[in-house]
Amino acid sequence: MRTRGRPRAFDREQALVAATNLFWTRGYEGSSLADLTEAMGISSSSLYAAFGDKKTLFREAVLGYTHRYTVLHQEAMTEPSAREAVERLLRTSVAEFTDADRPTGCLTVSAAMVGGSDTIDVRETLRSLQEEHARMLRERVEADTSRGLLPADTDAAAVADWVQVLWQGLSNQANNGVSRERLQAVVTAALAAWPA
């Protein structure tokens, strides 16, 4: 009769969520191995066995987190117009940034885009994802311009950059404790500048 190996004494997904939240609030360098193992409720040997080293754990945490925002971005791009797509993206993001069940703001803005050489590969991956999101939005703006929904001289790249700057600003404001209601009001005010 074959016997199974000893099962892990912890839930890997729950441990990853705990690590993600710690990185989110303290950043990569501010999260020591001792902090991580305490937050995850595991020993350092279990951390190494399940996730590899701290750098690999950070990468998995960030990429798992960014998957959620990639899905939100893709879903927003299904709206009938670029303006509606941007509004959905920004309003949904504000709801995410201010979710009381998680740290405020955005992990990628608050923790993952800063750091030393240990996290440079993660930052490069994030830059590539941001470029892909900007490309998707730029193409939506270009399509609306071709359909006559936007002025012929609309600068699609500038609009995409404007949205990314606004998105990052909303995240920073959420990190500073600005309420969901105020951030949604900012989205309303910003959309008043949409090309007419």
N, C-alpha and C positions, 0 to 999 in steps of 0.2 A: 504494500500500500504506500502510495506516494504521500509525502507530507508537504504541506505548504511552508514557505518561509515565514518567519515571525512577522506579523503585520506591524506597520508603523503605529506608534502609540499616540499619533496626533493626526488631525485633519490637515492635509497639505494645503488645500484651498483656503481654509480659515487662517492658517499660518501665513500664507502669502498675502492675504488681505491685511493682516496685522502689520506685516513688514511694509506693505505699500503705504499704509496710513502713517507709519513712523517716518518713512522717507519723505512723505508728503509734508509732514509738519517740521521735520528737522533737517531735511536734505540728506545727501549721501554722506558727506563728511561729518555731519552732526549726529549721525546714527552709528554708534559704536556696535561692535559685535555683541557686547554684553547687553546693550539696549535692545538689540534685535532679538536675541534669544529670550530675553525677559518678556518682550511684547508678544512674541510668537508662542511662548510657553513651551519651548523646546531647549534641549542642550545644544552646545556648539557642535558636537559630533553629529547630532540629528540634522542640524542646519546644513552642514557640509555634505552629509549623505543625501539629503533630499534636494538641495539647491546648488551645490557646489560652493563657491566662495561668495563673499559679500558682493563683489562686483557682478557676478552672474545673477545673484538674487535681485540686485537693483535693476539689472536689465530686464529680467522677467517681470518684475513689478511694473516698470514703466511701460513695457510693451503691452502687458495685459490692460493697463489703464488706457493707453492710447487707442487700443482696439475699440473701446467704448466710444471714444470721440470720433473715430473714423466712421463707425456705424452711424452716429448722429449726423455727421457731415454728409454721408451718402444718402441718408434718408431725407435730409433737408433739400438736397439737390433734385429730389423728385417733384418738388413743387412746380406749379405751372410757369412761374416766372423767376428770374434771378432775384428780384426784390423779395418775393415771397420766400424763396429759399434762404436768403440772408436773414430775413426776420425770424423764420423758424429756427435757424441755426443759433442766432443770438439769444432768442428767448429761451430755447431749450438749454443752452449753455448756462444762462443765468440761473435757471432752476437747478442745474447740476452743481454750479459753483456754490450755491447757498443751501444745499441739501444738509439738513441738520444731523443726518446720520453719518456724515463724513467730514473730514477736514474741509475748510472753505477754500475757494479758489480752484486752481488747476495744478495738478502735480507737475506737469511739464513746464509750466511757467514759473512756479514757486520753487521747484527743487531740481528738476532734471536738466534744465538748460544752463545750470551753473555747476561748477565743480572743477576738479583737477584732471590730470591725465587719465585717472582711473575710469572716468565716465565719458571720455571723448567719443568712444564708439557709439554710446547711447545717444549723445548729443547729435552726432552725424545722422543717425537713424531718424531722430526726431526732425531734424532739418529736412530730410528727404520727405518725410510724411507731410510736413507743413507745405513744402513745395508742391506736393501732389494735391493737397487740399486747395491751394491757391490756383493751381492749374484747372481743377474742376470748376471752381467759381469763375475764373477768367473765361472759360469756354461757355459757361451759362450766360455771362454778360455779353460776350461776342454774339451768341445766338440771338439774344433779345435785341441787340443792336441791328442784326441782319433782318429781323422780323419787324423792325420799326417800333418796337416797344421802348427803345431807348434812343436818345439823340445819336445821329450818325457819327459825331465826333467823340463819343464816350470812350474814355481811356480804360479799357477793361483791366489792364494790369494795375493801374492806380486804384481802381475800385476794389480789386481783390486785396491789394496791400492795405487799403483803408479798413476793410473788414477784419483783416488779421490784427491790425493795430487796435481796433476797437475791441475785438475778442480778448486780446491780451490785457488791455486796460480794464475790462470788466472783471477779469480774473484777479488782477492786482487789487482792484477796489474791494472785491469779495474777501480777499486775504486781509484787507484792512478793516473788515467788519461792516462794510456798507450793506444795508439791508437789500433783500430781494426786490422790494417795492421800488426803492430808489434806483437800483440797477435796471429794472424794467423801464422806468421813466427815462433813463439815459438812452436805452435802445429806441424808445419812441422818438426822443429828440434827435438822435443820430439819423434815424430813417427819414426824417424830414429833409435831410440833405441829399437823399437819393436822386440821381439825375432824372429830370422830368422831361 
